[in-house]
């Protein structure tokens, strides 16, 4: 997305839209790494309950990043600012993903 904006839309987007997209890209990259790490950890778990919580966390992160980043991408590129109402919902879902991951860590402590 960052390359698309830099190479195709850099002259047509306002600076605040480019800034919004760069924030969305950073979060998208961060959560892609988090989801990948969770995916690498899941096969190493013998405890089915922990596996289930890791999988749940990954899905929550996926939904959160779709709502957060993609609402910014689409709103910035198309000008459909109504989509930005989904951004805070995505942020809250991302926080729930961290709560779910914390729950998984607490299972490990038992």
Secondary structure, DSSP 8 states (H G I E B T S, - for coil): -HHHIIIIITTTS-HHHHHHHHHHHHHHHHHHHHHHHHHHHHTT---HHHHHHHHHHHHHHHHHHHHHHHHHHHHHHH--GGGGHHHHHHHHHHHHHHHHHHHHHHHHH-
